Amino acid sequence: MMNTDNDMTACAKRPDAPASPDRGHPQVDAYLEHLLVVRGLSENSLAAYQADLAAFTAFLDDKRAAVGDVSQQDLSLYLFHMRRKGLTSRSLARHLSTLRGFFAWLEDEGLAHGNPSQYLENPKLPLKLPEVLSMEEMAALLERPRLEDKLGFRDRVMLELLYAGGLRVSELISLKPFDFDPQVGVLKVFGKGAKERLVPIHYAAQEFLETYLRHWRSMFSPKEDFIFLNRSGKGLSRQAVWKCVKRYATEAGITRDISPHTFRHSFATHLLEGGADLRTVQILLGHADITATEIYTHVQSGRLKRMHSQFHPRSNMRTRS
């Protein structure tokens, strides 16, 4: 037990990388290598794990404690310490998830006796519904790019695919020409953890993509084998897509703060409003667990209420005074 004393085409500058865990913690280094090599985590996911573990090991160093000696009470103190530093419940939940994975791995590898994080309760998170565009707002946004030049046509295709396939921005910018099968109208997408899935896209999006690949992409003088390129012929950055979405949203008169991920939320919501079942939406989004998709059940509830109001024989009756 430890002591408890009190351009949309140019890459934007990336934030400074999180500090590396202290080299006095070889277990952390080995775990990060496991996440990279065995689980195939993306660069962004790995950086998040690294930052969380760096904060935790800094706390241990300050208390002169070893990783192998950590108890459940120590972890509770750490989470209390992070809350006092101003972390939100959502950030604390992420930290706890990181620690659970780390200590579970230590136990599996025989480097720890038991998992001190096993019985810790998750912080209570406020229900936060995703930001969603209406179908009218989405239509207005998609119409904003100019189709007369290569940048405008490229941007229109990007926006179409974000909405047609519910793609994450990382999945969009990683697409390569051979990931599109025009014969069956599907995209081969590599999601989180390099998991592959096939995503169908509607006919209009197929036409835009085929036209772009056939006539417009070569105008960027490709230097990298990605579908979407910047002026230098290299793959687009996440920041470039984000700026693109922001610009066209403003032009479409959308004043809410939206991002490329808003297209993914809108994709799922509009499918459910149209009658799709939750399991189908889960597969299309590439969610490993349906609980990640259940945030959209508020849409089904609203649709069911409308259907009940429309078809129940007594729904339009009013109570007599």
N, C-alpha and C positions, 0 to 999 in steps of 0.2 A: 504493500500500500504506500502510495506516495505521500509526501508532505503536502498538507492542504492549506498552508498559509495563504492568509490572505495576501464627264466623263463617266460617267457610268461605265466606262471601258477601262479605266485605270485602276489598278489595285490600290485600295486604301492602306495606309500604314497599319500593320498589325500591332495589337497591344503587346506590351512587354510580356514575355513568357514568365510563368510563375517560377518562383525560386525553387531550385532542386532540393529534395530532401537532404538532410545532413548525411554525409557519407558515413556517419557513425551508426546508421540504421540500415544495415544490409538487407534486412527482411523487407523493408519498403522498396528498395531497389529491385529485389527479386520479384516482388509482387507486381511492380510496374512492368517488368519484363514479361511476366506471365500474361498480363492484360494485353500487351502489345503482340506477343508471339502466338500465344495459345488462343486467346479470345478475339484477337484481331480488331481491337478497339481503334476507332479513328483518332487522328491527331488531336482534335478538339476534345473528345471524351477523355483521352489519356491526360491531357493537360489539366482537365478539371479534377481528375483523381489525384494527380500529382500535387495540385495546389491544396486540396483538402488534407492530404497526408503530410504535406510540408507544415501546415498550420498545426496539425496534431503532434508531430514530432517536435516542433518548436516548443509546444506546451510541455511535453515530457521532459525535454532538456532543461527547461526552466525549473521544473520540479525535481530534477535529477533522478528521473525514473526510467526504467528500462521497459521496452515494448512487452517483453515476456512476463512482466510483473503487473501489468495493468489489470485492474478489477472493474466490476460493474460500477462501483462507486466512483472510481477514477474517471470513467467515461461520463458519468452524470456530472461530475465536477467540470469536465472539459466542455460539455454542452452548455452548462450554466455560464462558464467563462466566455464562450462564444456569444451567448445571448447578451451578456453584459457589454460586449463589444459592439452590439447593434445588429447582429444577424437576425433576419426574419425567420419565422417558423419554416418557411419553404427552404431557406438556405440551411437551417439546422437539420431538416429532414434529409437533405442531400448529403450533408456531412455524416449523419448517422448511417445512411445507406452505404457510403464509402467505407466507413469503419466496420460495418457488418460484413461486407465482402472481404475486407482485409483480414479480419480475425477468423472468419470461416476458412479462408485459404491457409492461414497459419495452422489452424487445427487439422485441416486435411493433410498438410505437409508434415505433420508431427512436430511442428515448431512451437506449439502452445498446447496446454492442457485445458480444454474447454474454450468456450467463446464468451467473453465478458459482455459482448453486445447483444447476446441472444434475447434477453428478457427486457431490454429497454423499450419503452413505449415511444412511438413516433409522436413528434409534436403535432398538435391539432392544426390542420390547414384549413383556411377559409375556402369555401367553394368558389372557384373562379371560372366562370364560363368563358369559352374562347371568343375572341372578337371575330365576328362573321359579317361578310358583306351580303346585302340583299342581291337577288338575281339581277335587279335593275342596275344596282351599283356595279356589279361585276361586268355586266354588258357594257356599261359606259366606260369602265376602265380599260377593257380589252380593245375598245375602238380608238383609244388615244394615239398609239404609235402611228407614225406616218409610214405608209407602205411603199413610198416612192424611192427610198434610199435604203442602203444595206443595214444601217443601224436601226432604223425604224422597223424594217421587216424582221430583223433578228429579235428585236424586243417583243414584237407581236407574237412570234413563235414561242419565246420564253414564257410570256404571260399565259398563252394558250395551254402550254404543257403543264404549268404549275396548277392550273385549274382543272384541266382535262384528266390529269392523273393523280392529283393530290400529292405531288412530289415535294419532298424536302428540298431546300435550296442546295444542299450538298449533293443530293441525288441529281438535280438538274444540271449543275455545272460539271458533273463527272460523266455525263452521257457522251458516248462516242457514236459516230455514224452507224457502225454495225450493231449498235444496241437497239436500233429501230428496225422492225420487220414490217415492211410495207404490205406484204402479202396478207398478213393477218391483222395488221393494225395494232401491234403491241410494242411496248418498250421493255427492254431488259434493264432493270434498275437494281443498283447495289445500295442497299440501305445500311442501317446501323450494324456494326460488326461484320461488314462485307457480306451480309445476307442478300441473296439474289431473289428477286421476285419479278413476275411478268405483269405489266400493267397495261390494260387495254385503254386506248384513247379513241375518242369519237372521230367521225369522218372528217369534220371541218378541221380539227387539229392535225389529223393525218395529212390533209391537203396542204396546210400551211407548212408543215415540217418537210414534206417531200419537195415542195417548191423551193424552200430555203436551201435544202441540201443540194438540189439540182442546179439552182441558178445563183444563189446569193453567197453561200459560204465561201466559195472560191475567191470572191472579191476581197476577203480578209487576208489573203496570202497565208494560208494556214502553216504555222510552225509547230503546232501541237495537235494531237489527234482527238480533239474534243469537238462536239457539235457547235457549242457557242464560244465565239472568239472575240477578243478585243481588237482594237485598231492595229495592234502589233502582231496579230495572228496567233496569240497565245490564249489559253483558257481563261475564262472570266473568273473573277474572285466573287466570294459571297457578298462582299461590300458593294461590288458593282451591280449585282442583281438587286440588292436592297435599295440602292440609290435609284435604280430604274423604277422599281415599284413605287417609291415615294414620289418621284417626279410625276408619273402618270396618274397617281391617285390625286395629287394636287390639281392637275389639269382637268380631271374628271369631276372636280368639286367635292371630293371626299375629304372631310376635315378631320375624321378620326385618325388616330395613330395606328397605321397598319404596317405589315411587313410581309415578306414572301410567305411566311407561315400562315398568314391570314387566308391565302388561297387554299391551303391544305384544310384549314378549318371549314372554309366555305364549301369546298368540295364534299366533305363528309356530311355537313349539315344539309346541303341541297339534295344529296342522294337520299338521305333519310326522309326529308320532306317529300321526296318523290315516291317513297314507298319501299326503298331498299331496307333489308334487314341488317341488324347490327353486325352479325357474323360476316356478311359480305363486305361491309365497310371495313371491318378489322383486317380482312385479307388484302383488300385494295390498299390500305394504308401501310401494311407491313408491320402491324402491331403484333408482337409475340404473345401478348396477354390481352384478353378482351377487356380487362379492367381499364386498360389505357384508352379503349374506345368508348367506354361507358360515359365519359364526360359529355358525349353527344346525345345521351338518352333524353335530355330536356327537350330535344327536338321531337322525338317520338311522342313524348307526353303531350306536347302542344298539338301535334297532328291528331292524336287519339281524341283529345278534347274537342277539336273542331269536327271530327267525324261523328262523335257522340252527339254534339249539338245539332249537326245537320240531319242525322238519320233517326235519332230516337223519337218515337211518336209523341212524347210529352215534353220534348226539349223546348218547344216554343210557347208552352203554356205559362201564364203568369198567375201568381197567387192572388186570389180575390180578396179584397179588403173586407 
